[in-house]
Amino acid sequence: MFSASLALADAEEHDRARQALAVGDIVPLHQMLARVASRYDGTVLDVDLDGDRKHGWTYWIRLLAPGGHVVDLGFDARTMAPLPAERSRHRGETGDHD
């Protein structure tokens, strides 16, 4: 039962993301990753897409930067503009990235 609920939630999230892409509320992920690669050194570890049409969408990209720093970067998913808050921490430290 729990697995089925998670699968349904994932399917609904993917459907919302596809709809957002179709109506132009978000740019394709490959465009966002190309922008990040052109402006930041490091390796992408994780990407999350949060939000909705009413409140706006945000791409959260976790990057392993040179020197071992893990950096969480937020971008407006429609304009690819960086969000004002950029948070980083050294690899191995604990803490939320929310």
Sine and cosine of phi, psi and omega as CSV:
sin_phi,cos_phi,sin_psi,cos_psi,sin_omega,cos_omega
0.00,0.00,-0.71,0.71,-0.01,-1.00
-0.89,0.45,-0.69,0.72,0.01,-1.00
-0.89,0.46,-0.64,0.77,0.01,-1.00
-0.90,0.43,-0.63,0.78,0.03,-1.00
-0.90,0.43,-0.67,0.74,0.04,-1.00
-0.90,0.43,-0.67,0.74,0.01,-1.00
-0.89,0.45,-0.66,0.75,0.03,-1.00
-0.91,0.42,-0.68,0.73,0.02,-1.00
-0.88,0.47,-0.69,0.72,0.03,-1.00
-0.89,0.46,-0.68,0.74,0.01,-1.00
-0.89,0.45,-0.66,0.75,0.02,-1.00
-0.91,0.42,-0.65,0.76,0.03,-1.00
-0.90,0.45,-0.67,0.74,0.02,-1.00
-0.91,0.42,-0.63,0.78,0.04,-1.00
-0.89,0.45,-0.68,0.73,0.03,-1.00
-0.89,0.46,-0.65,0.76,0.01,-1.00
-0.92,0.40,-0.68,0.74,0.04,-1.00
-0.88,0.47,-0.66,0.75,0.03,-1.00
-0.90,0.43,-0.67,0.74,0.02,-1.00
-0.88,0.47,-0.64,0.76,0.04,-1.00
-0.91,0.41,-0.69,0.72,-0.04,-1.00
-0.88,0.47,-0.57,0.82,-0.04,-1.00
-0.99,-0.13,0.06,1.00,0.07,-1.00
1.00,0.10,0.27,0.96,0.04,-1.00
-0.97,0.24,-0.38,0.92,0.05,-1.00
-0.70,-0.72,0.44,-0.90,0.13,-0.99
-1.00,0.05,0.39,-0.92,0.05,-1.00
-0.88,0.48,0.53,-0.85,-0.02,-1.00
-0.83,0.55,-0.65,0.76,-0.03,-1.00
-0.88,0.47,-0.54,0.84,0.07,-1.00
-0.94,0.35,-0.67,0.75,0.01,-1.00
-0.90,0.44,-0.69,0.72,-0.01,-1.00
-0.92,0.39,-0.57,0.82,0.06,-1.00
-0.91,0.42,-0.65,0.76,0.03,-1.00
-0.89,0.46,-0.71,0.70,0.01,-1.00
-0.88,0.47,-0.72,0.70,-0.02,-1.00
-0.88,0.47,-0.54,0.84,-0.02,-1.00
-0.98,0.20,-0.29,0.96,-0.09,-1.00
-0.89,-0.45,-0.29,0.96,-0.08,-1.00
-0.75,-0.66,0.63,-0.77,0.14,-0.99
-1.00,0.06,0.62,-0.78,0.07,-1.00
0.68,-0.74,-0.06,-1.00,-0.03,-1.00
-0.89,-0.46,0.77,-0.64,0.04,-1.00
-0.95,0.32,0.81,-0.59,0.01,-1.00
-0.99,-0.15,-0.57,0.82,-0.12,-0.99
-0.34,-0.94,0.51,-0.86,0.08,-1.00
-0.71,-0.70,0.73,-0.69,0.10,-1.00
-0.80,-0.60,0.55,-0.84,0.11,-0.99
-0.88,-0.48,0.88,-0.48,-0.03,-1.00
-0.86,-0.51,0.49,-0.87,0.14,-0.99
0.86,-0.51,-0.28,-0.96,0.01,-1.00
-0.29,-0.96,0.07,-1.00,-0.06,-1.00
-0.88,0.47,-0.60,0.80,-0.05,-1.00
-0.93,0.35,-0.69,0.73,-0.11,-0.99
-0.98,-0.22,-0.11,0.99,-0.03,-1.00
1.00,-0.05,0.34,-0.94,-0.06,-1.00
-0.93,-0.37,0.54,-0.84,0.03,-1.00
-0.74,-0.67,0.76,-0.65,0.21,-0.98
-1.00,0.01,0.81,-0.59,0.13,-0.99
-0.95,-0.31,0.85,-0.53,-0.04,-1.00
-0.86,-0.51,0.84,-0.55,0.04,-1.00
-0.99,-0.12,0.82,-0.57,-0.12,-0.99
-0.84,-0.54,0.72,-0.70,0.15,-0.99
-1.00,-0.03,0.96,-0.28,-0.07,-1.00
-1.00,0.06,0.31,-0.95,0.07,-1.00
-0.81,0.59,0.59,-0.81,-0.02,-1.00
1.00,0.03,-0.01,1.00,0.06,-1.00
1.00,0.04,0.13,0.99,0.04,-1.00
-0.97,0.23,0.68,-0.73,0.13,-0.99
-0.98,-0.18,0.82,-0.57,-0.06,-1.00
-0.86,-0.51,0.74,-0.67,0.10,-0.99
-0.98,-0.18,0.86,-0.51,-0.02,-1.00
-0.90,-0.43,0.70,-0.71,0.05,-1.00
-0.92,-0.38,0.66,-0.75,0.00,-1.00
-0.70,-0.72,0.63,-0.78,0.17,-0.99
-0.88,0.48,0.83,-0.55,-0.11,-0.99
-0.96,0.26,-0.22,0.98,0.04,-1.00
-1.00,-0.06,-0.68,0.74,-0.10,-1.00
-0.98,-0.21,-0.23,0.97,-0.09,-1.00
0.92,0.40,0.24,0.97,0.04,-1.00
-0.96,0.30,0.69,-0.72,0.04,-1.00
-0.92,0.40,0.59,-0.81,0.09,-1.00
-0.97,0.23,0.46,-0.89,-0.08,-1.00
-0.88,0.47,-0.52,0.85,-0.05,-1.00
-1.00,-0.03,0.86,-0.51,0.11,-0.99
-0.88,-0.48,0.84,-0.54,-0.06,-1.00
-0.92,-0.40,0.65,-0.76,0.06,-1.00
-0.67,-0.75,0.34,-0.94,0.12,-0.99
-0.40,-0.92,0.38,-0.93,0.02,-1.00
-0.95,0.30,0.59,-0.81,0.05,-1.00
-0.84,0.54,0.70,-0.72,0.01,-1.00
0.98,-0.18,-0.35,0.94,0.09,-1.00
-0.97,0.23,0.44,-0.90,0.03,-1.00
-0.97,-0.22,0.29,-0.96,0.03,-1.00
0.54,-0.84,0.36,-0.93,0.01,-1.00
-0.97,0.24,0.43,-0.90,0.16,-0.99
-0.94,-0.35,0.26,0.97,0.04,-1.00
-0.99,0.10,0.00,0.00,0.00,0.00
